[in-house]
Amino acid sequence: MQITVWISSVSFQAYADISFESTCDAGKGITDLKSALQNIFADNLVETKEDFLKTFSTEANCVKSMISDGKIVSNGLDEHLKVDCSELEVVRVKGTSMGLLYCRLVPLVLLLVDGSNPIDVTDPDWEIYLLMEKKSYGQDNLQKLLGFAALYRFFHYPDSHRLRLGQILVFPPYQRKGYGSYLLQVITSMAVADNVYDLSIEEPLDSLQHVRACIDIPRLLSLQAIQPSLNSVVTRLKEENLAKRTQMTRFSPPSDIIEEVRKTLKINKKQFLQCWEILIYLALGPIEKYLENFRTVVLDRIRADVIGKDTGAGGKQVLEVPTEFDSEVSFVMFKTKGGGDESKEVEIEESDKIKQEEQLQKLVDERIDAIKLVAEKVCVKSS
Ligand SMILES: CC(=O)SCCNC(=O)CCNC(=O)[C@H](O)C(C)(C)COP(=O)(O)OP(=O)(O)OC[C@H]1O[C@@H](n2cnc3c(N)ncnc32)[C@H](O)[C@@H]1OP(=O)(O)O
């Protein structure tokens, strides 16, 4: 059996072409493909190929009409971009028009955004940002939708808002051409212009985190306020030998700098701490001489994040332990020797310690690889 699903890049309606040589019950009943497809595509599934083909003309202007009350938010962006932004436009839509359009995009969210659930289109605090290509094709002044991002606006006491990006998708034919970076840059600039409290991203995948860091690092590099703290960390790392340290050292930025970064660039603390490591890496360049010290900084931070959490209660401690499997379900429970809060000593087998240390080292390697990728990209951009 072969199932080919066609999705129109004009109307986002779909047609499923199902072909098979024969049917065979084998006592288990015949799988109801229609309801399985319906769960994903809902009303977007067109019954016949003929009707599907017709939608290319009947629905040619559907996106345009659904976003007619949208607001263009991309004007005035002047960053270095891989794409020609004169042909692009980001349009913000909310309310009913957003709901109508988003319902057409839900199948793509379910199929292409890992672990994502559709947003609640009846909640007025959701807004979507559509990445449109303005180019006209021949006589037709079609607007092509290349991707979108869904953002939630939270109230922040007493008089501000926080923006949280819940979903971003650049449609497969347009991925890795710089469109995702463009869309995220527009959203970032808008967060600054609107003076929101901060901009965060809900459980970003590594690929998105990379794009985000490539945007935030140049912005941070041009913020003078962070330089003195960064220089003092870098000087210490160049002068000290951390292999001889007697206790874990944190090289985090001071809290007033974290606050300044949030206020000026709308980068939240979690993201700034991620970027801080990349900034240190860049400032240590050429890194080879200081790589061991840098590894120690990353190791200590990861160790504190993963193991340092004091979750003990009633003599028990639950430690998150990274594994090859789903990180959310990987943990170990220890019982403290004293049975009370006063004792933090845990009964931990020597072999477990070795395993844990290996896993930590693996996380450090992965993190340093990710940092290198961003550093290379940022250096190419600025040269
Ligand atoms: C909160 C969430 O929504 S998390 C889920 C994020 N969304 C998804 O995963 C859906 C599928 N993916 C996408 O829609 C897109 O690939 C996005 C949104 C992640 C990025 O958009 P793109 O237009 O592809 O990004 P762009 O072309 O600007 O890429 C910038 C860099 O990111 C890196 N990158 C992009 N995709 C990937 C990937 N899948 N794996 C590793 N690196 C990647 C590349 O290094 C790329 O640039 P380079 O090739 O020039 O080095």
The ligand as a Tripos MOL2 file, in Angstrom:
@<TRIPOS>MOLECULE
LIG
   51    53     1     0     0
SMALL
NO_CHARGES

@<TRIPOS>ATOM
      1 C1          9.4350   26.2640   19.8360 C.3       1 LIG1
      2 C2          9.5190   25.4830   18.5850 C.2       1 LIG1
      3 O1          8.7850   25.7480   17.6600 O.2       1 LIG1
      4 S1         10.7310   24.3090   18.4380 S.3       1 LIG1
      5 C3         10.4950   23.6700   16.8100 C.3       1 LIG1
      6 C4         11.1240   24.5000   15.7580 C.3       1 LIG1
      7 N1         10.5430   24.1620   14.4690 N.am      1 LIG1
      8 C5         10.8620   23.0280   13.7820 C.2       1 LIG1
      9 O2         11.6970   22.2370   14.1690 O.2       1 LIG1
     10 C6         10.0850   22.8110   12.5080 C.3       1 LIG1
     11 C7         10.9780   22.3640   11.3680 C.3       1 LIG1
     12 N2         12.0840   23.2980   11.1470 N.am      1 LIG1
     13 C8         11.8960   24.5610   10.6750 C.2       1 LIG1
     14 O3         10.7780   25.0040   10.4560 O.2       1 LIG1
     15 C9         13.1160   25.3940   10.3840 C.3       1 LIG1
     16 O4         14.1840   24.5810   10.0390 O.3       1 LIG1
     17 C10        13.5510   26.3290   11.5620 C.3       1 LIG1
     18 C11        12.3970   27.2470   11.9350 C.3       1 LIG1
     19 C12        13.9850   25.5420   12.8010 C.3       1 LIG1
     20 C13        14.7330   27.1750   11.0840 C.3       1 LIG1
     21 O5         14.3220   27.8670    9.9250 O.3       1 LIG1
     22 P1         15.2530   27.8540    8.6130 P.3       1 LIG1
     23 O6         14.6680   28.7790    7.6390 O.co2     1 LIG1
     24 O7         15.4680   26.4570    8.1930 O.co2     1 LIG1
     25 O8         16.5490   28.4710    9.2720 O.3       1 LIG1
     26 P2         17.7480   29.2320    8.5590 P.3       1 LIG1
     27 O9         17.8740   28.8820    7.1240 O.co2     1 LIG1
     28 O10        17.6100   30.6600    8.9260 O.co2     1 LIG1
     29 O11        18.8710   28.4760    9.3330 O.3       1 LIG1
     30 C14        19.8940   29.0280   10.0510 C.3       1 LIG1
     31 C15        20.8620   27.9380   10.4650 C.3       1 LIG1
     32 O12        20.2900   27.0210   11.3780 O.3       1 LIG1
     33 C16        20.8980   25.7470   11.1990 C.3       1 LIG1
     34 N3         19.8360   24.7790   11.0110 N.ar      1 LIG1
     35 C17        18.6280   24.9470   10.4520 C.ar      1 LIG1
     36 N4         17.9410   23.8110   10.4810 N.ar      1 LIG1
     37 C18        18.7290   22.9050   11.0900 C.ar      1 LIG1
     38 C19        18.5740   21.5510   11.4400 C.ar      1 LIG1
     39 N5         17.4480   20.8830   11.1610 N.pl3     1 LIG1
     40 N6         19.5850   20.9320   12.0770 N.ar      1 LIG1
     41 C20        20.7260   21.6000   12.3590 C.ar      1 LIG1
     42 N7         20.9310   22.8860   12.0540 N.ar      1 LIG1
     43 C21        19.9410   23.5320   11.4340 C.ar      1 LIG1
     44 C22        21.8070   25.8370   10.0350 C.3       1 LIG1
     45 O13        23.1110   25.9720   10.5010 O.3       1 LIG1
     46 C23        21.3320   27.1080    9.3190 C.3       1 LIG1
     47 O14        22.1780   27.9070    8.6630 O.3       1 LIG1
     48 P3         23.4210   27.4560    7.7610 P.3       1 LIG1
     49 O15        22.9640   26.2430    7.0180 O.co2     1 LIG1
     50 O16        23.6090   28.6510    6.9240 O.co2     1 LIG1
     51 O17        24.5110   27.2070    8.7770 O.co2     1 LIG1
@<TRIPOS>BOND
     1     1     2 1
     2     2     3 2
     3     2     4 1
     4     4     5 1
     5     5     6 1
     6     6     7 1
     7     7     8 1
     8     8     9 2
     9     8    10 1
    10    10    11 1
    11    11    12 1
    12    12    13 1
    13    13    14 2
    14    13    15 1
    15    15    16 1
    16    15    17 1
    17    17    18 1
    18    17    19 1
    19    17    20 1
    20    20    21 1
    21    21    22 1
    22    22    23 2
    23    22    24 1
    24    22    25 1
    25    25    26 1
    26    26    27 2
    27    26    28 1
    28    26    29 1
    29    29    30 1
    30    30    31 1
    31    31    32 1
    32    31    46 1
    33    32    33 1
    34    33    34 1
    35    33    44 1
    36    34    35 ar
    37    34    43 ar
    38    35    36 ar
    39    36    37 ar
    40    37    38 ar
    41    37    43 ar
    42    38    39 1
    43    38    40 ar
    44    40    41 ar
    45    41    42 ar
    46    42    43 ar
    47    44    45 1
    48    44    46 1
    49    46    47 1
    50    47    48 1
    51    48    49 2
    52    48    50 1
    53    48    51 1
@<TRIPOS>SUBSTRUCTURE
     1 LIG1         1 GROUP 0 **** ****
